[in-house]
């Protein structure tokens, strides 16, 4: 074999090895990217009052859920970054914001300029309401015709649209049997379902199925100054009892079986009758 041919072959082999040297780290770097879940839930405040929005960046490995620390998180409203924070050891970032005008403000949270994670944005709503405006709580089970949420109760969206257009702010109560870590996901699913079914936008609260959970949340809201929350429309007995035990109004819809409604609870056979009971 000629010396020149040997030289070219060696040069070609060197080039291939060099390309592999630079390509392999790139492949490994791409493979090392980890998918994380960024979650956030609805928040409630009044105009010109500072509020905090909690965002959590987590990864679930089998049965263990871990948080990512030291990651920058941005809060965006109308496409503009209005606050930033860094995740703590549990993957939680607390973003501070002061809204000026009342209304329901959609917002987005996203991870900052990270190179080692793949994460989608997450969105929720910030309800900015006056303390003096009447509020009503609606149990999600009362607006769903079936447990799977395939269909809404007839007329529920129309009735709530009229009530919220002229008088009430609405708070939707969702119960979740699984771990607290899933609450933000459950809230996001409820938010999308309400939007798809053309329900008025409101503040979504996700609670455990414990009979005492809604009562505790109701006390918390009243202590925070939301004393105009005096009416609840629900389907289950514990939901109605939470209001009645605090001498507040409760409407059950649809009409429960005989003997199932708590004493003093108002009953509506269908959503068309709810306005008459309030």
MOKA-V595434 format. One record per pair of residues at least 12 apart in sequence whose C-alpha atoms are under 7 Angstrom apart, sorted by the first residue. I is the first residue (numbers start at 0). GAP is how many residues later the second one is. D is the distance in whole Angstrom. If there is no record, write none. Layout:
i:I gap:GAP d:D
i:I gap:GAP d:D
This chain:
i:32 gap:83 d:5
i:32 gap:84 d:5
i:32 gap:85 d:6
i:33 gap:82 d:7
i:33 gap:83 d:5
i:33 gap:84 d:6
i:34 gap:82 d:6
i:34 gap:83 d:5
i:34 gap:84 d:6
i:35 gap:21 d:7
i:35 gap:22 d:6
i:35 gap:23 d:5
i:35 gap:81 d:7
i:35 gap:82 d:6
i:35 gap:83 d:5
i:36 gap:20 d:6
i:36 gap:21 d:5
i:36 gap:22 d:6
i:36 gap:82 d:6
i:37 gap:17 d:7
i:37 gap:18 d:6
i:37 gap:19 d:5
i:37 gap:20 d:7
i:37 gap:81 d:7
i:37 gap:82 d:7
i:37 gap:83 d:7
i:37 gap:84 d:6
i:38 gap:16 d:6
i:38 gap:17 d:5
i:38 gap:18 d:7
i:38 gap:83 d:6
i:38 gap:145 d:6
i:39 gap:14 d:6
i:39 gap:15 d:5
i:39 gap:16 d:7
i:39 gap:82 d:6
i:39 gap:83 d:7
i:39 gap:84 d:7
i:39 gap:144 d:6
i:40 gap:83 d:6
i:40 gap:143 d:5
i:40 gap:146 d:7
i:41 gap:82 d:5
i:41 gap:83 d:5
i:41 gap:84 d:6
i:41 gap:161 d:6
i:41 gap:162 d:6
i:42 gap:82 d:7
i:42 gap:83 d:5
i:42 gap:84 d:6
i:43 gap:82 d:6
i:43 gap:83 d:5
i:43 gap:84 d:6
i:44 gap:82 d:6
i:44 gap:83 d:5
i:44 gap:84 d:6
i:45 gap:82 d:5
i:45 gap:83 d:5
i:45 gap:84 d:6
i:45 gap:85 d:7
i:46 gap:52 d:6
i:46 gap:53 d:5
i:46 gap:54 d:5
i:46 gap:55 d:6
i:46 gap:81 d:6
i:46 gap:82 d:7
i:46 gap:83 d:7
i:47 gap:50 d:6
i:47 gap:51 d:6
i:47 gap:52 d:5
i:48 gap:49 d:6
i:48 gap:50 d:7
i:49 gap:46 d:7
i:49 gap:47 d:6
i:49 gap:48 d:4
i:50 gap:45 d:6
i:50 gap:46 d:6
i:50 gap:47 d:6
i:51 gap:42 d:6
i:51 gap:43 d:5
i:51 gap:44 d:5
i:51 gap:45 d:6
i:52 gap:41 d:6
i:52 gap:42 d:5
i:52 gap:43 d:6
i:53 gap:38 d:7
i:53 gap:39 d:6
i:53 gap:40 d:5
i:53 gap:41 d:6
i:54 gap:37 d:6
i:54 gap:38 d:5
i:54 gap:39 d:7
i:55 gap:35 d:5
i:55 gap:36 d:4
i:55 gap:37 d:6
i:56 gap:34 d:5
i:56 gap:35 d:6
i:57 gap:33 d:6
i:65 gap:24 d:7
i:66 gap:22 d:7
i:66 gap:23 d:5
i:66 gap:24 d:4
i:67 gap:19 d:7
i:67 gap:21 d:7
i:67 gap:22 d:7
i:67 gap:23 d:4
i:68 gap:18 d:5
i:68 gap:19 d:5
i:68 gap:20 d:5
i:68 gap:21 d:7
i:68 gap:22 d:5
i:69 gap:16 d:6
i:69 gap:17 d:5
i:69 gap:18 d:6
i:70 gap:15 d:5
i:70 gap:16 d:5
i:71 gap:12 d:7
i:71 gap:13 d:6
i:71 gap:14 d:4
i:71 gap:15 d:7
i:71 gap:39 d:6
i:71 gap:40 d:5
i:72 gap:12 d:5
i:72 gap:13 d:6
i:72 gap:20 d:7
i:72 gap:36 d:7
i:72 gap:37 d:6
i:72 gap:38 d:5
i:72 gap:39 d:5
i:73 gap:35 d:6
i:73 gap:36 d:5
i:73 gap:37 d:6
i:73 gap:38 d:6
i:74 gap:20 d:7
i:74 gap:33 d:6
i:74 gap:34 d:5
i:74 gap:35 d:7
i:75 gap:31 d:6
i:75 gap:32 d:5
i:75 gap:33 d:6
i:76 gap:29 d:7
i:76 gap:30 d:5
i:76 gap:31 d:7
i:82 gap:12 d:6
i:82 gap:13 d:6
i:82 gap:14 d:7
i:101 gap:26 d:5
i:101 gap:27 d:5
i:101 gap:28 d:7
i:102 gap:24 d:6
i:102 gap:25 d:5
i:102 gap:26 d:6
i:103 gap:21 d:6
i:103 gap:22 d:6
i:103 gap:23 d:4
i:103 gap:24 d:6
i:104 gap:20 d:6
i:104 gap:21 d:5
i:104 gap:22 d:6
i:105 gap:18 d:6
i:105 gap:19 d:4
i:105 gap:20 d:6
i:106 gap:16 d:6
i:106 gap:17 d:6
i:106 gap:18 d:6
i:107 gap:13 d:7
i:107 gap:14 d:6
i:107 gap:15 d:4
i:107 gap:16 d:7
i:108 gap:12 d:6
i:108 gap:13 d:5
i:108 gap:14 d:6
i:109 gap:12 d:7
i:126 gap:76 d:6
i:130 gap:94 d:7
i:130 gap:95 d:6
i:131 gap:96 d:7
i:132 gap:35 d:7
i:132 gap:95 d:7
i:133 gap:33 d:7
i:133 gap:34 d:5
i:133 gap:35 d:6
i:133 gap:94 d:5
i:133 gap:95 d:6
i:134 gap:33 d:5
i:134 gap:34 d:5
i:134 gap:35 d:6
i:134 gap:93 d:6
i:134 gap:94 d:5
i:134 gap:95 d:7
i:135 gap:32 d:6
i:135 gap:33 d:6
i:135 gap:34 d:5
i:135 gap:35 d:6
i:135 gap:93 d:6
i:135 gap:94 d:7
i:135 gap:95 d:5
i:135 gap:96 d:6
i:136 gap:33 d:6
i:136 gap:34 d:5
i:136 gap:35 d:6
i:136 gap:36 d:7
i:136 gap:94 d:6
i:136 gap:95 d:5
i:136 gap:96 d:6
i:137 gap:33 d:6
i:137 gap:34 d:5
i:137 gap:35 d:6
i:137 gap:94 d:6
i:137 gap:95 d:5
i:137 gap:96 d:6
i:138 gap:33 d:6
i:138 gap:34 d:5
i:138 gap:35 d:7
i:138 gap:94 d:6
i:138 gap:95 d:5
i:138 gap:96 d:7
i:139 gap:32 d:6
i:139 gap:33 d:6
i:139 gap:34 d:6
i:140 gap:94 d:6
i:141 gap:92 d:5
i:141 gap:93 d:5
i:141 gap:111 d:6
i:142 gap:13 d:6
i:153 gap:117 d:7
i:154 gap:116 d:6
i:154 gap:117 d:6
i:155 gap:115 d:5
i:156 gap:41 d:6
i:156 gap:42 d:5
i:158 gap:112 d:7
i:158 gap:113 d:7
i:159 gap:40 d:7
i:160 gap:38 d:7
i:160 gap:39 d:6
i:168 gap:33 d:7
i:169 gap:32 d:5
i:169 gap:33 d:7
i:170 gap:31 d:5
i:170 gap:32 d:5
i:170 gap:33 d:6
i:171 gap:30 d:7
i:171 gap:31 d:6
i:171 gap:32 d:5
i:171 gap:33 d:6
i:172 gap:31 d:6
i:172 gap:32 d:5
i:172 gap:33 d:6
i:173 gap:31 d:6
i:173 gap:32 d:5
i:173 gap:33 d:6
i:174 gap:31 d:6
i:174 gap:32 d:5
i:174 gap:33 d:5
i:174 gap:34 d:5
i:175 gap:30 d:7
i:175 gap:31 d:6
i:175 gap:32 d:5
i:175 gap:33 d:6
i:176 gap:31 d:6
i:176 gap:32 d:6
i:182 gap:23 d:6
i:186 gap:17 d:7
i:186 gap:19 d:6
i:210 gap:27 d:5
i:213 gap:25 d:7
i:213 gap:28 d:7
i:214 gap:27 d:5
i:229 gap:18 d:5
i:229 gap:19 d:6
i:230 gap:17 d:6
i:230 gap:18 d:5
i:230 gap:19 d:6
i:231 gap:17 d:6
i:231 gap:18 d:5
i:231 gap:19 d:6
i:232 gap:17 d:6
i:232 gap:18 d:5
i:232 gap:19 d:6
i:233 gap:17 d:6
i:233 gap:18 d:5
i:233 gap:19 d:6
i:234 gap:17 d:5
i:234 gap:18 d:5
i:234 gap:19 d:7
i:236 gap:24 d:6
i:236 gap:25 d:7
i:239 gap:25 d:7
i:240 gap:21 d:7
i:249 gap:15 d:5
i:249 gap:16 d:6
i:250 gap:14 d:6
i:250 gap:15 d:5
i:250 gap:16 d:6
i:250 gap:17 d:7
i:250 gap:26 d:7
i:251 gap:13 d:7
i:251 gap:14 d:6
i:251 gap:15 d:5
i:251 gap:16 d:6
i:252 gap:14 d:6
i:252 gap:15 d:5
i:252 gap:16 d:6
i:252 gap:17 d:6
i:252 gap:18 d:7
i:253 gap:14 d:6
i:253 gap:15 d:5
i:253 gap:16 d:5
i:254 gap:12 d:6
i:254 gap:13 d:6
i:254 gap:14 d:5
